[in-house]
């Protein structure tokens, strides 16, 4: 239900922006340097044995993709309201800790000629298709701030930092550590991550085009 409400809000908002006088549109594509901030967990072996150490890549950050489109609605000559609709890959380097979101950033943007700054809140819904996706919360809320520069009237670059407020993991998250057994195609999953905690935190760097 929460996903339906959020998606409905996204479509209603972009429908409304199409009616606003002076609105301009654009799209962006770039990379996100992402990690799970304040990441903590317990390692448990379900057979009662000593759990193995956590593989390093499960705790390392990664470089992922962010892309989407936006509307730029003038409030004054310098101040703009900029709602966006983005797809962003998030999480850590290990496959068990990767996930994707559809995001709705709502930015106030102030122009200094070619240079601009922007900031605002962001809501998101999870759209992961990995096996462990049920271990992640469906809804996320965050805030962001950034700076950008226009080369001419249309092409721009932008850097942005986003910090999540909501917990990434479900309270009952139970993520296995997959260990390939020697001389066999079988995978041991007795070792688990439990009592997981963390929030989204990432830098994004994009190249965009404003129509």
C-alpha atoms as one frame of an Amber mdcrd trajectory, in Angstrom:
protein
   0.000   0.000   0.000   2.832   2.417   0.864   4.427   1.763  -2.527   1.142
   2.418  -4.332   0.635   5.707  -2.476   4.183   6.867  -3.214   4.025   5.907
  -6.897   0.665   7.651  -7.236   2.156  10.778  -5.682   5.028  10.682  -8.173
   2.736  10.527 -11.199   0.406  13.206  -9.823   3.311  15.541  -9.153   4.816
  15.180 -12.604   1.386  15.558 -14.151   0.954  18.838 -12.286   4.369  20.150
 -13.372   3.411  19.753 -17.022   0.796  22.477 -16.464   3.172  24.951 -14.793
   4.135  27.928 -16.934   7.814  28.172 -17.827   8.581  24.597 -16.787  11.622
  22.995 -18.407  12.514  19.313 -18.471  15.675  17.290 -18.639  17.433  14.030
 -17.929  20.629  12.935 -16.210  22.923   9.935 -16.012  25.862   9.248 -13.751
  27.561   7.234 -11.043  26.958   6.882  -7.316  29.679   6.097  -4.783  27.468
   4.275  -2.326  27.746   2.426   0.977  25.620   1.431   3.955  26.456   4.000
   6.638  26.906   2.952  10.296  26.750  -0.674   9.121  26.578  -3.166  11.995
  25.497  -6.795  12.379  25.873 -10.008  14.337  27.387 -13.139  12.789  25.532
 -16.329  13.708  26.009 -19.985  12.771  22.640 -21.749  12.781  24.332 -25.085
  13.644  25.873 -23.631  16.799  29.435 -23.637  15.452  31.812 -20.669  15.446
  30.697 -18.375  12.591  33.152 -17.559   9.834  34.472 -14.044   9.337  32.432
 -11.661   7.218  33.731 -11.508   3.614  35.359  -8.109   3.085  33.402  -7.120
  -0.012  30.131  -7.329   1.918  31.249  -4.343   3.991  32.953  -2.347   1.213
  31.253   0.448  -0.705  30.734   0.258  -4.458  30.294   2.345  -7.603  26.794
   2.067  -9.081  24.486   3.765 -11.580  21.978   6.573 -11.099  19.743   7.918
 -13.868  16.426   9.658 -14.383  14.612  12.809 -15.435  13.500  16.061 -13.836
  11.280  19.109 -14.199  12.501  22.642 -13.433   9.709  24.975 -12.305  10.528
  28.686 -11.833   9.473  30.326  -8.563  11.474  33.523  -9.100  14.156  34.409
 -11.647  16.824  32.673  -9.555  14.871  30.206  -7.411  13.466  26.994  -8.923
  11.525  23.979  -7.678  12.946  20.770  -9.178  11.143  17.437  -8.662  12.992
  14.421 -10.057  12.303  10.763 -10.774  15.439   8.612 -10.454  16.549   4.992
 -10.552  19.599   4.403  -8.347  21.560   1.286  -7.365  22.654   1.347  -3.727
  24.272  -0.750  -1.014  27.647  -2.394  -0.582  29.876  -4.360  -2.945  28.758
  -7.863  -1.958  25.764  -9.209  -3.912  23.759  -9.813  -0.728  23.953  -6.100
   0.086  23.026  -4.596  -3.283  19.582  -3.120  -3.882  17.823  -0.624  -6.142
  15.429   2.258  -5.525  12.981   4.434  -7.431  13.535   7.863  -5.916  11.596
  11.133  -5.764  13.924  14.019  -4.814  12.193  17.380  -4.280  14.805  20.113
  -4.646  14.879  23.847  -4.171  17.468  25.133  -6.620  19.156  28.540  -6.637
  21.016  29.782  -9.709  24.195  31.870  -9.575  24.441  32.422 -13.328  26.027
  29.143 -14.569  26.648  27.792 -11.067  23.784  26.522  -8.928  23.128  24.881
  -5.571  20.207  22.684  -4.584  18.895  20.787  -1.571  15.788  19.037  -0.360
  14.116  15.863   0.916  13.817  12.561  -0.936  11.409   9.628  -0.713  12.133
   6.244  -2.303  10.755   2.753  -2.781  12.778  -0.446  -3.115  12.647  -2.241
  -6.481  15.341  -4.901  -5.923  15.054  -8.307  -7.535  17.819 -10.067  -5.587
  16.943 -13.097  -3.461  17.581 -11.147  -0.244  15.413  -8.177  -1.246  12.795
  -9.032   1.424  15.426  -8.293   4.067  15.346  -4.601   3.119  12.701  -2.054
   4.027  10.399  -1.005   1.180  10.362   2.744   1.915  13.276   5.118   2.480
  13.511   8.813   3.388  16.593  10.981   3.063  17.900  14.503   2.492  20.395
  15.749  -0.067  22.435  18.759  -1.055  24.506  19.453  -4.121  26.197  21.839
  -6.496  26.182  21.982 -10.285  27.427  23.934 -13.271  25.904  24.620 -16.695
  28.052  24.621 -19.828  25.914  26.873 -21.974  22.136  26.640 -21.743  21.579
  22.887 -21.748  24.461  20.655 -20.635  25.369  20.489 -16.950  27.353  18.496
 -14.413  26.310  17.997 -10.810  27.687  16.545  -7.579  25.325  15.608  -4.768
  25.468  14.000  -1.321  22.477  12.052   0.008  22.071  10.860   3.600  19.321
   8.460   4.627  17.228   8.839   7.775  15.537   5.424   7.740  16.953   2.011
   8.597  17.892  -0.021   5.515  17.131  -3.477   6.956  13.974  -5.136   8.192
  14.005  -6.017  11.909  13.975  -9.755  11.108  16.556  -9.606   8.303  18.436
 -12.916   7.985  21.066 -12.832   5.238  23.196 -15.954   4.590  26.915 -15.979
   3.868  27.311 -18.316   0.903  30.379 -20.563   1.155  31.266 -22.843  -1.758
  32.155 -26.322  -0.444  35.447 -27.709  -1.743  35.065 -30.352  -4.436  31.317
 -29.808  -4.618  28.738 -27.636  -6.332  26.894 -27.244  -3.035  26.842 -23.958
  -1.138  26.873 -23.825   2.657  24.533 -21.180   4.120  24.827 -21.986   7.843
  26.487 -18.636   8.599  24.108 -15.666   8.734  24.031 -11.915   9.188  21.423
 -10.954  11.791  20.530  -7.872  13.856  21.556  -5.754  10.894  21.559  -1.975
  11.060  22.559   0.798   8.681  21.394   3.723   6.572  21.977   4.867   3.013
  24.778   7.353   2.359  26.253   8.183  -1.025  27.791  10.733  -3.364  26.490
  10.958  -6.919  28.096  12.583  -9.938  25.965  13.112 -13.040  26.001  14.580
 -16.520  22.665  16.045 -17.571  20.812  17.791 -20.363  18.069  20.393 -19.873
  15.640  20.760 -22.781
